[in-house]
Amino acid sequence: MAIISYCRRFLVSCTVLHAGVALCFWTWADNQARGASTEAPVKSAEVAVHAAADESSTLIESVQDGDALSPMAEMTGGGGERWFMVKTPSGNIGWIRAGEHSQSRKVDEHFRSLPRDTGTIGPVSSITESGAKALRSGAVSIPIRMYGNMVVVPVTFTNGNSSITGNLAVDTGASQTMLSKRIASGLRLFALDSQPRYGIGGQVRVDVSQVESVKVGAAEAKNMRVSIHDFSPDPRYEGLLGFDFLGRFQMSVDAAKQVMTLAPHQ
């Protein structure tokens, strides 16, 4: 789950849910010409962009302190460390760690300007129209569970007359949301296609289908394509909530309070 490569990938480098690290290098050079010394201009600091909000995650790229970064999500770890998920000028998405560099300050200002605490969404079963109105006008908060750096959130899928709620791990690095065969069977989803997926164990093919509604609190996406695969025996979650859903909102995760906030894009 990264959220540290933001600048790591996010704080100075963040990951879809891990930690990131910012690396800054300053160099000075003294040059002398005909007895006169001049000081070379200070080079721009480099900001590390990581695959997850974790300093140990893969380094995606390094950007100059001054390059324009598009803010996408923020995460506050249990120890208070903060990470930002950003999109770089080259199109990469990662995490950077909060720091003193100019990008971090600009991204931080952006998230602080977003609506806060305008609505709180409890268990999915208790969601009302007031929650949807809160999302349209500001932001809503959804309770989550933290397992280390992994964020798990209840997600409700609806297809026809069938509706099922399952716990999914938040994965900003996953381009497509993935759900278990149990959920797919309960929704009566049929494979429309199959696509290859790559992991540590090599390549596997997964079925792809389309579900009418995907909801996290009052945040909803309609007619979304999803992958179907039992990729993990972990009973704590049975799928991945990917960037195809999360990218529709500004996302903030507070690990200490175990709350995820979704706000409309400004």
HELIX and SHEET records of a PDB file:
HELIX    1   1 SER A  102  ARG A  112  1                                  11    
HELIX    2   2 VAL A  124  SER A  126  5                                   3    
HELIX    3   3 GLU A  129  SER A  137  1                                   9    
HELIX    4   4 LYS A  181  GLY A  186  1                                   6    
HELIX    5   5 PHE A  243  LEU A  246  1                                   4    
SHEET    1   A 2 ASP A  30  ALA A  33  0                                        
SHEET    2   A 2 ALA A  36  GLU A  39 -1                                        
SHEET    1   B 2 GLU A  46  HIS A  50  0                                        
SHEET    2   B 2 LEU A  59  GLN A  64 -1                                        
SHEET    1   C 6 ILE A  93  GLY A  94  0                                        
SHEET    2   C 6 ARG A  82  LYS A  87 -1                                        
SHEET    3   C 6 SER A  70  THR A  76 -1                                        
SHEET    4   C 6 GLN A 250  ASP A 254  1                                        
SHEET    5   C 6 VAL A 259  ALA A 263 -1                                        
SHEET    6   C 6 VAL A 140  PRO A 143 -1                                        
SHEET    1   D 8 ARG A 145  TYR A 147  0                                        
SHEET    2   D 8 MET A 150  ASN A 159 -1                                        
SHEET    3   D 8 SER A 162  VAL A 170 -1                                        
SHEET    4   D 8 GLY A 239  LEU A 241  1                                        
SHEET    5   D 8 MET A 178  LEU A 179 -1                                        
SHEET    6   D 8 ALA A 219  ILE A 228  1                                        
SHEET    7   D 8 GLY A 202  VAL A 216 -1                                        
SHEET    8   D 8 ASP A 193  GLY A 199 -1                                        
END                                                                             
